[in-house]
């Protein structure tokens, strides 16, 4: 063999060896990547799930365990606040410290604006196709679905049917005059008609305030008018009428309305100490836990004697959203849990039977509802509802409204001063 041929042979052999080595290296790298991917799939993903309904803390914990049986690599910490706590302030502190939860609630458009920089787009999620259409609207932003509605809720005056019957009240009151007559009959029969719960800010600042908003001819136009200065609380008839409802509940309520919060309301009502409380379907489970045989229903919170007062405020109380600052892996795990919550047999059973929710999804049959839930469905079926618009209140307005009403019921200010404070608060908060 010539020197030239020998050189060529050596080059070919080295080249072949190089190819073999490269191929082996590639296979090794692919195997290593595959192993890393498998390890990543098996690696535990930890999520923080922030929610503000204390009475559901245990049930959410049970639901998380059900989810983990199918998703053993996802660990979810249920973080419960709310009740009398300002859970929004707690949540704000979490994000300020860089420890924002992966899943958290947003009550409506105003809160969405506060948290929009943290909220992931959920437009591709499967639950969208079965949701009640109006339930999606509040957090549908520029054609993108930014939050998942969990349920529908309604509120008014929960009443004890047995006490009403004993007091001789056979017809459900649907106007302010009829509600007044019922209170007088209850009082004469020896019952305390109302448990106010006015020590809790959201009872007055959100739900009571919403009644006068919701009965406006066009609630959203009224809010826009407040924003641009063309409307005011001081010149609005329905907010003048709200005084009559507040006066009625205080006159025929417990001795000191500012010593009773929403939890004490439930205890007083369930124990038969009061005949009515301004609350909603979310209190049905706690009431039944105290007295499983109690017969209850829901009355409309009437502001005057017009026929249009026979309506129940119904809406989506809040939406769960996903923190877009979380890792992609955590976001996907969070979306899986939300889908499990509303789009699986297990999640739907919890929603209806354990949580007592009125479903926000068309493919879920209402089950396990008590008298309050059934009355809400009846009102909804008859198209006798008004909306929840407090999700559009400027941040801090509900606190100011609650404070003003508390000052009024303790005779520190007049009703005209209440309305003046509301005007000033809205102007200041809406800037």
N, C-alpha and C positions, 0 to 999 in steps of 0.2 A: 504494500500500500504506500502510495506516495505521501509525502509530507502534507501536501494540499488536501488529499482525501482524508488523511488522519485528522486534520484540523476541522474539516467539515463534519466529520463523524462526531467529534467531541462537542462541537457547537450544537448539533442536533440532539445529542444525549443530554446536554445541559438544559436545552430548551424543553425537552420532554419532561425532565425532572422538575423543571420550574412549573410546567403546567400541572403536573401531578401535585406538587406542593401547594400551588395556588388553589387547585380544586379542593385539596384537603383542608386548606385554611378556610375557604369559603364555606365548606360543609360544617366546619367547627364553629365558625361565626354564626351560621344559621341555626345550628343546634343550641348555641349559647343564647341567641336572641329568643328562640322558641321557649327555652327554659325560663328566661327572664319574664317573658310574657305570661307563661303559666304561673309563675310565682306571683306576678302582679295580680293575676286574676284571683289567686287564692289569698292574697294579702287582705287583711281586714281593713275596711273603709269605715271610718268613724264620722258620723254626722250628728250635728246638734239640731234638734227639732224644737223650736220655740213656739209655745202656744199659750193662750191667755184665758182658758176656761178651767179653773181649778177643779170643778166637779168632774171633769173628764180626765184628770191626770192618770188615775188608775186604769181607766178603760183604754186610753192611748198607749199606756205601757203594755197592756195585754195585746193590743193590735200590733205593736212593734215586735213582740215575741212571735206572733203568728207570721209576720213578714220574715223574721230571721230564720224560721224553719225552712223557708224556701230560698232564702238568701243568707246563708250562714257567714258570708264574708262581709256583711254590712252590719255595723253596730250603730244603733241610734239612741242618743241620749235625749229623753223627753225633758224639756226645761219649761216648767209651768209657772206662770205669773198671772197677774190679773186680779179679779175680785175687786177689792178696794184699792189695789196698787195701780200706780200709773205705769202700766207695762210698756208704754211707748218710750218713757224716759229710760227704763231699764234697757230696752232694745237699742236706743240711741247710744247709751253708754257702752254697750257691747261693740258696736261698730266703731265708736271713737277710739276704743282700745285695741282695735284690730282683731277682735274676737267675734265678729258677726256670725250668727248661726247660718247653716246651709239652707234651712227651711224656716220661714217666718211668716206671720200674717200681715196683711195689708187690708184696711177696712174699706178703702174706696179711692177715688181719683185724687183727693187731696193728699192722702198718705202716700199714694203712688208717686206723686211729685216729690215728696220728701226723700223717698228711697229709690227713685228710678235708676240712679247710678249703680245700684247693687243688684238690680232685678234682671234675671235671665229671660229670654224669649221662650215661651212654651208653646208656640204655634203648632208644632208638629206632633203634639201629644194626642194619644188615641181617645181620651175622654171628651175632647172637644165635640166630636160627632154626636154624642148622646146627651150633651148638656142641654138644659132648658135654655132656649136662645137668649131670653132677656137676662139670664144669670151671667152671661159672658160679657155683657155690654160695658159695665163700669170699668173693667180692666182690659178692654180691647183698645189698644192705643195705636193709631195709624195702621190699622189692619193687622196688628200683631197681638196675639193673646199673651198677656204678661202675667196673669194670675189664674189659679184654679179655684172656682167656686166649690165650696164644700157642701153647703146645704142652704135651704131657705128657712127663714125664721119670721115669726110674726109676734106682735105683742099688743097689749091693751091692758084691761083689768081682768086678771084671773079671779074667778069667783067660786065660792063654795056653794054648790047647788043645794045641798041639804040645809044649810043655814038660810038660804034664800027662801026655800020652801017653808021652813019653820016660821019665817017672818011674813009669810003670806004673799010673797012675790012670785007670781006665776009666769009673767012675761019678761023676756030679756030686755032690759033697758037699752035703747039705741040712740037717745038724744040726751042733752044735758038735763032737761027737765025731768025726764024719766029716771035718769041716774040719781038726781036729787031726791025724787020721791022714794026710790029704792033705799037710799041712805037714811031717810027719815023713818021709813018702816023698820029698817034694821035697828036703828037706834031705839025706837019705841019697844022693840022686841028684846032689848037688852044686849045687843051685839055692838061691837065697835066696827063700823062699816069699812074703814080704810086702814091699811098699814102702809104708810107713805114711803119709807125707805129714803127719805130726802137727805140723809147723811152721806149717801153715795153719789158722787159727782155725776156718773153717767146716767143715773135714773132721771135726774133733772136736766143736766146739760146736754145730753144726747137724745134720749127717748121722749121725754116730755116736750122738749124744745122742738123735736122733729114733727110732732103732731100738727103744730101751727104751720110749719113749712109745708108739710105733705098735703094739706088741704087747700093750699093756694091754687088758683086756676091753672097756673103753670109754674110748678116749684122751681124748675131750673131757670126760667125767665126771671122769677123773683130773686133768685140768688145773683143772677147777672145784674139785676137792678141794684141790689145791695152793693155789688162790686163797683158799679159806675156811679153810684150816688143817686140814681133815679127812684130808688125805693128806700123805705126805712121801716124799722120796727115800730116807731112811735106813731106812724100814720096808718098802720095796718090793722084792719078790723079783726082779723083772726088772732093776732097777738094781743089785742084788747080782750077778746073772748077767752084767751088762755088764763087770764086772771080768775075768771069765774070757776074754771075747773080746779085751779090751785086752791082757791078759797074753799071750795066744796070739800076737797080731800083733807085740808087742814082742820076745818070745822068739825068734820065727822071722822077724824083720824085719831091716832094715839095721842097721848098727852103732850109729848114733845117730839115733833117730827124729825128734829135734827139729832136725836139720840138713836134713831133706828136706821141701820144700813140694810143693804139688800139681803144679807144672810139672815139678819134678825127678822126681816120681812117674811122669809120662807118659814122660819120657825114659828112665828106668830100665826101665820096662816095655816100651816099644817097642824098646829095644835088647836085650831078652832078659836083663837083669840081675836082674829079679825076676819071679816067676810070677803074682803077684796084686797088685792095688791096690784100695783102697776108693774107688771113683769111680762115675760114672754115664754115661749115654748121651752127655752133653755132651763127654766125653773121647774119644769114638770117632773124630771127625774129626781131632783132633790126633795120635792114635795112628797112624791110617792115613796121615797125611802123612809120618810117619817111616818106616813100613813098610807099604806098600799090600797086601802079601801075607799079613800076619799074620792068624791065625785066632783070634778071641776070642769069649768068651761072658760070661755074668753068673751069679754065684752068690749065693744069699741070705745076708745077714749074720746067721747063727744065733747066738742067745744061749745056748741050751741044747739038749737032745735031744728036745724035744716035737715032734710032727708038725706043729704049727702054725708052726714056724720056717721051713718051706719056702715062704716068701713074699718078694716083692720090694717095697720101698717105692716106690710110684708116686703121683705127684701133679702138680699144676700148679705149676711152679717160681716163676712170677711172673705178674703182670698188667701190661699197659701201661695207663696212665691219662692223661687229658688235663687240663692245668692250666686251671681255670676262671677264673683271674685274667687269662688271656691275652685279647686282643681277640676279639670274635665271629668275625672273619674268620680269625684264627689258629686258633681252636678248630675251625672248620669244616674248615680245611686239615689240621689234625692228625687229625681223624676220618676224612677222606678217605684219608690215608696209612695209618692203621690198617686201614681196610677193604680197601685195596689189598693190604696185607700178608697177610691171611688169606682174602679173599673174591674173589680174582681168580686166573686161571690162572698169571699171572706170579708173584704172591706165593706161591701154593701150591707152585709148582715150586721156588722158592728155599727154602721151609721144608723140603721133603722131600729135595731133591737137593743143595742147597748147604749148608744148615744141619744136615742130618741129623736134623731134628725128627720126633718122633712126633706126628702131628696131633691137635689138640684139637677137630677139626671132622669131622662125620660124612660130609661130601661130599668129603673129601680121601683119596685112596688113598695109603697109606704107600709111598714109593719111596726108593731109595737108602740103606736102613737096612743096617747091618752086623750082626755077630753079637750085639752087645749089644742093639741096638734090637729085633731079632727075638726074642731071649729075653724081653725085657720084654713084647712083644706076646703071646708064648706064655703067660707067667704071667698077664697080664691076661685073656686068653681063657679061662683055666682058673679065673678068679676067685681067684687065689692072690696077692693083693696086700695090703699094709697102707698106711695113709695117711701123708702128710706133714703133720705137725702143728706143725713148728717155726715156721710163720707165725703161730702163736699164742703164741710165747714172749714174755715181757716184754722190752722194749728193754734190751739190755745183758746179758741172761742168757747168751746164747751165748758172749760174750766171757769171762764168768766161768767157764762150764763148760769152755771150751777151756783156760783158765789152770789150772784145777784138775787136768785130765787131764794137762797138760804137767808139772805139779808131781809127779803120781803116777808117771809113766813115768821120771822122773829121781830117784825114791826120796826126794823131799823131804817127801812126806806119804803117809799110808796111804789105802786105799780108803774106810774109814769116814770119814776126814777129807774126802775128796772129796765124799761124800754130804752131810756136814754143811755144806760150803761151798755145795753146790747148794741145800740147804734155806734157808740164810741169804740167798743171792742172790735166790732166787725171792721170798722174803718181802719183801726190800728193793725189788726191781724191780717187783713187782706192785702196789705201793701206789698 
